[in-house]
């Protein structure tokens, strides 16, 4: 994701520092907001400017098909807001989703890569739109003493540190227990009314809780703290017990088809970011690997090799072998395996792996480095 410049950070201060959700009934367009001589109008215009700034900074995930899919799920849930509420995918690997005061709902590409199906996506969207619909930002701010949090910092979107009253902005760090419960109830009702399997709402937050615990996340991302996630799980379980004659639609096939490309790209991104724990969490054990490209074990092997804990070299080698069995023409696996073999002083095997890598990828950017590996091995054999 392109780094947001200072001007955009300043816009965040304006927008989120005074963040209020707007009554959709009174303001439904930028022209209405411009004409409105009140705080709601100013916030609406600021949100529109922020949307435009994100577009100019190339901060949105560049896949129009995926964007349209997320929009279609949101429009299905809230047909009365069609053309008013916009659902957009933010190009960020973090677990996050938030709503702005003009009806812009953002969900991070990292969140989409971790969900299992359309019903879980609908759970997130329904919850967020309810916060917007019921003006929870405005209600939350009336009960917050912003001076108590002055100087506290958070990290938003691209790692930019923001401070002061942004820390308590409901768009980022969550709402009071009462307002979260209201969003649970209303969002759950939307899921049921649209025929989605309600049990997926619980699985959504159980999935996020498992990741937060495994990665020891300590930032105010979407529902990232244990109490909030545990509250959501308990809340949706209670709501599910009251449902009779619920639908059973999960939408796993549609979701997989629309997120397959994203999932592969996110694996590569986490590898480049050295997020070994995330890769291991996503790929290790009994998970549905059909959602990933055939060479997914390569990323697991790289995560083990980089982590370097006891037993990881053997785990990495096993993953590489599986990657070669799944996708024998995927060149990077041979390079990674060669490096592992070289470190284990298995010179002959490393030589074969490096040679195969260059055969499959003759124009590789690192061809010179790999050629040096090959030359060094051959010199030792002479």
Residue pairs with C-beta under 8 A, 6 or more apart in sequence:
1 58
1 59
1 90
1 91
1 92
1 157
1 158
2 57
2 58
2 59
2 91
2 158
3 57
3 158
3 160
4 12
4 53
4 57
4 59
4 157
4 158
4 160
5 57
7 53
8 50
8 53
8 54
8 57
9 160
9 162
11 46
11 49
11 50
11 53
12 50
12 156
12 160
12 162
12 166
13 162
13 166
14 46
15 43
15 46
15 47
15 49
15 50
15 100
15 101
16 162
16 166
16 169
16 171
16 172
17 164
17 165
17 166
17 169
18 39
18 43
19 43
19 100
19 101
19 137
19 141
19 169
19 170
19 171
20 39
20 40
20 43
20 101
20 135
20 137
20 138
20 141
21 99
21 101
21 131
21 132
21 133
21 134
21 135
21 136
21 137
21 138
22 33
22 40
22 43
22 44
22 101
22 102
22 103
22 135
23 40
23 135
24 81
24 84
24 103
24 132
24 133
26 32
26 36
26 40
27 33
27 36
27 40
27 41
27 44
28 84
29 84
30 44
30 45
30 48
30 102
32 41
32 44
33 40
33 41
33 44
33 45
33 48
33 102
34 41
34 45
35 41
36 44
40 101
43 101
43 102
44 101
44 102
46 101
47 100
47 101
47 102
47 104
48 102
50 100
50 104
51 86
51 88
51 100
51 102
51 104
54 60
54 90
58 91
59 90
59 91
59 92
59 157
59 158
60 67
60 88
60 89
60 90
60 91
61 67
61 89
61 90
61 91
61 109
61 262
62 91
63 89
63 261
63 262
65 258
66 89
66 112
66 258
66 259
66 261
66 262
67 87
67 88
67 89
69 254
69 258
70 87
70 88
70 89
70 107
70 112
70 121
70 125
71 86
71 87
73 87
73 118
73 121
73 122
73 125
74 81
74 85
74 87
74 105
74 125
74 129
75 81
75 82
76 122
76 194
77 122
77 125
77 126
77 129
77 190
77 191
77 194
78 85
78 126
78 129
78 133
78 190
81 103
81 129
81 133
84 103
85 103
85 104
85 105
85 129
85 132
86 103
86 104
86 105
87 105
87 107
87 125
88 104
88 105
88 106
88 107
89 106
89 107
89 108
89 109
89 112
90 96
90 106
90 107
90 108
90 109
90 157
91 109
92 108
92 109
92 110
92 157
92 158
93 108
93 109
93 110
93 113
93 266
93 269
93 270
93 273
93 275
94 108
94 110
94 111
94 157
94 221
95 108
95 110
95 111
95 114
95 208
95 211
95 212
95 217
95 221
95 222
95 224
96 106
96 107
96 108
96 110
96 111
96 157
96 172
96 221
96 222
97 105
97 106
97 107
97 108
97 111
97 124
97 128
97 222
98 105
98 106
98 128
98 171
98 172
98 222
99 105
99 106
99 128
99 129
99 131
99 132
99 137
99 171
100 106
100 132
100 171
101 132
101 137
103 132
105 125
105 128
105 129
105 132
107 121
107 124
107 125
107 128
109 262
109 266
110 266
111 124
111 222
112 121
112 259
112 262
113 259
113 262
113 263
113 266
114 207
114 208
114 211
114 282
115 121
115 124
115 204
115 207
115 255
115 259
116 200
116 203
116 207
116 252
116 255
116 288
116 291
117 200
117 250
117 251
117 252
117 255
117 256
118 196
118 249
118 250
118 251
118 252
118 254
118 255
119 191
119 196
119 197
119 200
119 201
119 249
119 250
119 251
120 200
120 201
120 203
120 204
120 207
121 255
122 190
122 191
122 194
122 196
122 251
123 187
123 191
123 196
123 200
123 201
123 204
123 236
124 204
124 222
126 186
126 187
126 188
126 190
126 191
127 183
127 184
127 187
128 183
129 187
130 136
130 182
130 183
130 186
130 187
130 190
131 137
131 170
131 175
131 179
131 183
133 186
134 179
134 182
134 183
134 186
136 170
136 175
136 179
136 182
136 183
137 169
137 170
137 171
139 179
140 170
140 175
140 176
140 179
141 168
141 170
143 176
144 168
146 164
146 165
146 168
149 164
149 165
149 167
149 168
150 163
150 164
150 165
151 163
151 164
152 163
152 164
152 167
153 161
153 162
153 163
153 167
154 161
154 162
154 163
154 166
154 167
154 172
154 173
154 219
154 220
155 161
155 162
155 219
156 162
156 166
156 172
166 172
167 173
167 220
170 179
172 220
173 220
174 180
174 220
174 223
174 225
174 228
175 183
177 231
180 228
180 231
180 232
180 235
181 231
181 235
184 232
184 235
184 236
184 239
185 239
187 201
188 198
188 201
188 236
188 239
188 240
191 198
191 200
191 201
192 198
192 243
192 246
192 247
194 247
194 249
195 247
195 248
195 249
196 247
196 249
196 250
196 251
197 246
197 247
197 248
197 249
197 250
198 236
198 239
198 240
198 243
198 246
199 240
200 250
201 236
201 239
201 240
202 233
202 236
202 237
202 240
205 223
205 229
205 232
205 233
205 236
206 233
208 222
208 223
208 224
208 229
209 226
209 229
209 230
209 233
210 281
211 217
211 278
211 281
212 224
212 225
212 226
212 229
213 226
214 277
214 281
215 277
215 278
215 281
217 224
223 229
223 232
240 246
256 290
256 291
259 291
260 291
260 293
263 291
263 292
263 293
264 292
264 293
267 279
267 282
267 283
267 292
267 293
267 296
267 299
268 299
270 278
270 279
270 282
270 299
271 279
271 299
271 302
271 303
274 306
276 302
276 303
276 304
276 306
276 307
277 303
277 307
279 299
279 300
279 302
279 303
280 300
280 303
280 304
280 307
283 289
283 292
283 296
283 297
283 299
283 300
283 303
284 300
289 296
293 327
294 326
294 327
294 330
295 323
295 326
295 327
295 330
295 332
295 333
296 323
296 326
297 319
297 320
297 322
297 323
297 326
298 319
298 320
298 323
298 327
298 330
298 332
298 333
298 336
300 319
301 315
301 316
301 317
301 318
301 319
301 320
301 323
301 333
301 336
301 337
301 340
302 316
302 336
304 312
304 313
304 315
304 316
304 319
305 312
305 313
305 316
305 336
305 339
305 340
313 340
313 343
313 344
316 336
316 340
317 337
317 340
320 333
320 336
320 337
320 340
323 330
323 333
324 330
324 333
324 334
324 337
327 333
329 360
330 360
331 356
331 357
331 360
331 361
331 364
332 357
332 361
334 353
334 354
334 356
334 357
334 360
335 353
335 354
335 357
335 364
335 366
335 370
337 353
338 349
338 350
338 351
338 353
338 354
338 357
338 370
338 373
339 350
341 347
341 349
341 350
341 353
342 350
342 373
342 377
347 377
347 380
347 381
350 373
350 377
351 374
351 377
351 378
354 370
354 373
354 374
354 377
355 374
357 364
357 370
358 364
358 367
358 370
358 371
358 374
361 367
364 370
